[in-house]
Amino acid sequence: MLGGIVKYLQKGNKDVVISYKLLRRLIGFLGILLPLICISFGWFFGDYSIQQSISIYYYTNVRDFLVGVLFVMSLFLMTYKGAYRIDNWITTITGIAGLCIAVFPCYNHKYETIRVGLFQLYPEVSNYFHLSAAALFFLLLAINSIFLFTRKVGVTTKQKLKRNVVYITCGIIILISFLGLVISMFVFSYEQRFENKIVLLFEAIALLAFGISWLVKGQTIIPDR
């Protein structure tokens, strides 16, 4: 069913056509707003606390928002059509990874005995799929920003060169954040990582960089003159 929806959107039907620039901007804004709204709404309308990671917000009052944004952002990525076939492959796989992040919630020691997510798995089992999808998601975002967004298509203007600097910078920030998450798993205990909000920090930074790179791609920032 989902595949049929994606194919329908990709055909460019007049009633569902969204300009490439607008689609890129929507993806960028969603990436930036995701951590901001989860943290702020979780604080003001939840239990006045900041969770240990963005994924943990699945177990709070903003679960519907978190899952909804991940689904919308993933669908946008899957329907995005780039200049080359590799662009479509990368963004489609990234979108699928995003969907997996949503349907396979992360581990939460407070809810070890309940089944979670679309497939009603125990959190410890669901967490393996969640972490694998998240790793693939962030790695592909970095690859897309560093290697695909920077390719030459037509005349390379001064504005394009400026955008390339931002793309590469954002991609590197995503990679550093991802490596920071991986290293923290070996350096700190589970309790230390989550008590110090290390995971939340790296996730928020990576999503901010991801959002900025797509806003630049949509020429919300550094547009052609």
N, C-alpha and C positions, 0 to 999 in steps of 0.2 A: 504493500500500500504506500509506504513512504517513498519507495523507488518510483512509483507512478507519479506521485506529487512532484518529486524532484524533476523528472523528465518533462512534466507539464510546464513547470516554471521555466525550465531551460529552453523551451521552444520559443520563448519570446512572445507569447500570446499578449495581445494588446491590453487585455483587462488585468494582467498581472505583471506587466513590464515595469521594472524599477531601473532607473538609470544606474550605470556602473558606479558613477561617483556617489550617488545617494546610498547605494548598497554598501559601498566601502565605508562611508561615513557612519551608517547605522551599525556596522560591525565594530568600528572603532569606538563609538559612544557606548555600546553595550559592554565592551571590554573594560572601559574605564569605570562605568557606573556600577558594574557588578560588585566589586569589593566595597565601594563607597556606600551603596544602599544596604548591602548586607550588614555592614558594621553599624551604620547609623540607625537603621530601623530595628536591628537586633538589640541595640542599646536602649533606644527610647521607648519601643513598644514591646520589648522582651523583658529580660531580667536584669537590665542595667549592667551588663557585663560584655566584654569583648571575647569572642571565641578564639580558640587556639589556631584555627585555620578557616579558610573560606568554606572548605568542604564540610566542616563541622556544623556550619549554619543550616545544614540539612535537618538537623535535629532541633531547630529553633522555630520561632514564629515566622521566619522569612524563607522557610523551605520551599513554598510554592513559587515565590519570586526567583529563588536560586535555580530551581529546576526549570522554570519557565524561560528564564533568560538563556540558560544553557541550550535549551531546545531551539529557541528562536535563533540564537547566534550560530548554532550548529547547522540549522537549515539554511541560513544565509550563506554560510561557508560552502555548503554542499551545492547550492544553486549558482554560486559565483562562477563566472566564465572569464578566464584570463586570456592573454594573447596567445599562449601556447598550450598544448595538451598537458604538459607537465604541471602547469598552473592548476588546471582542473583536477588532476590527480591529487596534488598536494592539498588543495583546499577541501576536496571531497573527503579524503582520509582524515584530515584535521577535524572536519565536521562530524564524522563518524566517531572519532575519539571523544569529541565533546559530548555527543549523545551518550556514550558509554560512561563518562564521568557522571552524568545525570542519573542514569538508570542503575548504576552500581555505586551506592553511597559508600563513604569511607568508614573506617572502624571508629567506634566510640565505646570506650570501656563502660560507660554508664548504661549502654543498651546492648550488652553482649548477648542476652538471652532472647531478644526479639528478632523477628525476620524483617528485613528492610528492602526497599527498592522494588522495581517492577517485577523481578523474579523471586522476591521474598527469600533472599539468602540471609544467612547469619552475617552480621557485620564483619567478622573476621574473614569469612570467605569472600564476601563482596569487596572487601578492601584490596584484595589482590588484583581484581579486574580494574578497580578504581585507580590504583597507583599506576598500573601499566598504561591505562588510557591517558592519565594525566601526563605521564612522562612523554608519550608519543605526541600528545597535544602540544606541549610546550616546545619540544624539539622541532616539530614541523613549523610552528609559528616562527621560530628563530630562522630556520632554513628559508622560509618564504620571504621574510624581511631582508635577510642578508643577500640571498642569491637570486631570487625571482623578482622582487620589487626593483632591484638595481639594474636589471638588464636594459640594454639599449633598444628602444623601439622608436624608430624615426630619428629625428634630429635631437641631439643631446643639448638642451638649453642650460643656461646658468641655474635656473630654478630646479631643473632636473638634477643637476650636480649637488645642489643644496639638499634636495630631498634624499638623494642617495646617502649622504652623510647621516641623515636622521635614520634612514632604514637600517644602515649598518650598526649605528649606535644602539638602536632599539633591539636589534637582533642579538647583539653582544650582551646587552643587559638581560635579556631573556635567558641566554645561555648561562651567564654568571649566576642568575637567580636559581636556575635549575640545578647547577652544580652545587650551589650553596645548600639547597635542599638535600641533595644526595650526600654531601659531606656531613651535614648535620646529623644524618641518620647513623653515622659511624662514630661521630665525636660526642654527641649528647644522647642521653637516655630518652626514652619516650616521654617521661614526665618532664624532663628539662626542656625538650623541644617545644612542648605544648604550653608549659607554664610561662616560658619566656616569649611566647608568640613568634618564634623564629619562622615557623612554617607560614603563618599568616603574613608576615613581613615580606618574605620572598615571593609568595604567591601574588600579593598586591602589587609589588614592584614589577613582576613579569607581566601581569595583566595591564598595568598602566603603560608599559613600553609597547605591548601588543596593540593597545588602543590607539596610542599616538601614531604608530607606524601606519595603521589603516586610515586614520584621519588625514595623514599626510598623503597617502595614496589616493584618497578621495578629494585631495586638494582643498580641504578645509584649512589646512596649514600649508604654507609655501605654495600657493597656487601659481599656475602659469600666468604671465602678464600679457 
